[in-house]
Amino acid sequence: MDPTIAHAIQAILFSQSNGHTVSSQGRSRLLGEGALKYSDGNFTYGEVTPEGMEQILAPAIPREGEVFYDLGSGTGKGVIFASTLFPFKKCVGIELLPDLHAVSQEVRDRFEREIKPAFGNGWDPNVEFRQEDFADSDFSDADIVFAHATCFEEGLMATLQRKFEALKEGARVILVTKTLSSPILQWLTTSVCPFSWGSATVSCYRRGT
């Protein structure tokens, strides 16, 4: 789909939500309750743009019928953009913070109600959001996994690398800023991609044998 259309969809679905504010308030509340498993830095919020998401996913060469996951999906922008820009069978966002997850569920409801029927040409991406800890989640059916990992700490990155190594052969992993070091995860490309807050390096890996 043309990124111009993705921009229009963004305006419809996200104009009334501020992910940065929702994230900050949600983190403060959970920290006050002592309910965060990780340090606050792991929850630093950042957003993608339609153009950025297209550039991020292009090196992974998404194919029709594949499954996409966004780890730490926030309000759901990355998932919505992925579902509109590429022919995925299913796009799944995993977010731990309940406040952000609640926004993404509202976005999904509006996506199903207002966006998909407007096309009426068989375009029917399956969009799903889960409120859970992606370090414990099962995303083994993924063909492409994306994580905005800029502020992820070493312990969380080590956990994720083990999960990436367990993905099926041929699965691709895309990370913002952080890199992987594993004989099973073959480096494909590193590029600079735009985000709502600036630009950052994005590395793509392929799960080998």
C-alpha positions in Angstrom: 0.0 0.0 0.0 1.2 3.5 -0.8 2.8 5.2 2.3 0.5 8.2 1.6 -2.5 6.0 2.5 -0.7 4.8 5.6 -0.3 8.4 6.6 -4.0 8.9 6.2 -4.7 5.8 8.3 -2.3 7.2 11.0 -4.2 10.4 11.1 -7.5 8.6 11.6 -6.4 6.1 14.2 -3.7 8.0 16.2 -4.7 11.6 16.2 -6.4 11.4 19.6 -3.7 9.5 21.4 -0.3 10.6 22.7 1.9 7.5 23.2 4.6 9.4 25.1 2.2 10.7 27.7 0.4 7.4 28.0 3.7 5.6 28.4 5.1 8.1 31.0 1.9 7.9 33.1 1.7 4.1 32.9 5.4 3.7 33.9 5.0 6.1 36.8 2.0 4.3 38.1 3.6 0.8 37.9 6.9 2.0 39.4 4.9 3.5 42.3 3.2 0.1 42.8 6.6 -1.7 42.5 5.1 -3.7 39.6 7.7 -3.3 36.9 9.9 -6.3 36.3 12.6 -4.4 34.6 14.2 -1.0 35.1 12.4 2.1 33.8 14.9 2.5 31.0 13.7 -0.6 29.2 10.4 1.1 28.7 11.7 4.3 27.0 9.1 5.2 24.4 9.7 5.8 20.8 7.5 5.8 17.7 7.8 4.8 14.0 6.5 6.7 11.0 5.0 5.0 7.8 8.2 5.9 5.8 10.4 4.6 8.6 8.5 1.3 8.9 8.7 0.7 5.2 12.5 1.3 5.3 12.9 -0.8 8.4 11.1 -3.9 7.0 12.3 -3.7 3.4 15.7 -5.4 4.0 13.8 -8.4 5.5 11.9 -8.7 2.2 8.5 -9.5 3.7 6.6 -12.1 1.7 2.9 -12.7 1.3 1.4 -14.8 4.1 4.2 -14.2 6.6 3.8 -13.4 10.3 5.1 -10.2 11.9 5.7 -9.4 15.5 6.5 -6.0 17.2 8.1 -6.5 20.6 7.1 -3.5 22.8 4.4 -2.3 20.4 3.2 0.7 22.4 0.1 2.2 20.9 0.3 -0.1 17.9 1.7 2.1 15.2 4.4 -0.3 14.0 1.8 -3.1 13.8 -0.7 -1.1 11.9 1.9 0.3 9.5 3.3 -3.2 8.8 -0.2 -4.5 8.1 -0.9 -1.8 5.6 2.5 -1.6 3.9 3.2 -5.3 3.4 1.2 -8.5 2.6 1.5 -10.1 6.0 -1.0 -12.8 7.0 -0.8 -11.7 10.7 0.7 -8.8 12.5 1.0 -9.0 16.3 2.1 -6.4 18.9 3.2 -7.4 22.3 3.2 -4.7 25.0 3.6 -5.0 28.8 2.3 -1.6 29.9 -1.5 -1.9 30.4 -2.1 1.7 29.5 -0.4 1.4 26.1 -2.0 -1.9 25.4 -5.5 -0.4 26.1 -4.8 2.3 23.5 -3.7 -0.3 20.9 -6.9 -2.3 21.5 -8.9 0.9 20.8 -6.9 1.5 17.7 -7.5 -2.1 16.5 -11.2 -1.8 17.1 -11.3 1.4 15.0 -9.0 -0.3 12.3 -11.5 -3.1 12.0 -14.6 -0.9 12.1 -13.4 2.1 10.0 -10.4 1.2 7.9 -10.7 -2.3 6.6 -14.3 -2.0 5.2 -13.3 1.1 3.2 -11.1 -1.0 0.9 -13.5 -3.8 0.2 -11.1 -5.6 -2.2 -10.3 -8.7 -0.1 -7.6 -6.8 1.9 -8.0 -8.3 5.3 -4.9 -8.2 7.4 -5.1 -10.0 10.8 -4.0 -7.5 13.5 -3.6 -8.6 17.1 -2.4 -7.0 20.3 -1.3 -8.9 23.4 -0.7 -7.4 26.9 2.2 -9.5 28.2 5.9 -9.6 28.8 7.6 -10.4 25.4 10.5 -11.9 27.3 8.1 -14.7 28.3 5.9 -14.6 25.2 5.7 -17.3 22.6 6.4 -15.7 19.2 7.9 -18.9 17.7 5.5 -18.6 14.6 7.2 -15.3 13.6 8.7 -14.8 10.2 9.8 -11.3 11.1 10.4 -9.9 14.5 10.9 -6.2 15.2 12.1 -4.6 18.4 12.9 -0.9 19.1 15.7 -2.1 21.4 17.7 1.2 21.8 17.3 1.3 25.6 17.1 -2.5 26.3 19.5 -3.5 29.0 22.0 -6.4 28.6 20.0 -8.9 30.6 16.9 -8.4 28.5 19.0 -8.5 25.3 20.5 -11.8 26.3 17.0 -13.2 26.9 15.8 -12.0 23.6 18.8 -13.4 21.7 18.1 -16.8 23.1 14.5 -16.5 21.9 15.6 -15.3 18.5 18.0 -18.3 18.2 15.0 -20.6 18.8 13.0 -19.1 15.9 12.3 -21.2 12.8 15.0 -21.3 10.1 14.7 -18.3 7.8 13.0 -16.0 10.3 14.3 -12.4 10.3 15.1 -10.2 13.3 15.2 -6.4 13.1 16.6 -4.4 15.9 16.9 -0.6 16.4 20.4 0.4 17.7 21.3 -2.8 19.4 23.2 -5.7 17.6 23.4 -9.5 18.0 26.3 -11.8 18.2 25.4 -15.4 17.4 26.5 -17.9 14.8 22.9 -18.8 14.3 21.7 -15.3 13.6 23.3 -14.2 10.4 23.7 -10.4 9.8 22.1 -9.2 6.7 22.1 -5.4 6.7 22.5 -2.3 8.8 21.0 1.0 7.7 19.9 4.4 9.1 16.1 4.8 9.3 13.9 7.7 10.3 11.7 7.7 13.5 9.4 10.3 14.9 12.2 11.5 17.2 15.1 11.4 14.7 17.1 8.6 13.1 18.8 5.5 14.3 20.7 2.4 13.0 18.6 -0.6 12.2 20.1 -4.1 11.8 18.5 -7.1 10.2 19.4 -10.7 10.9 18.4 -14.0 9.5 18.0 -17.2 11.6 20.2 -19.8 9.9 20.7 -23.5 10.5 
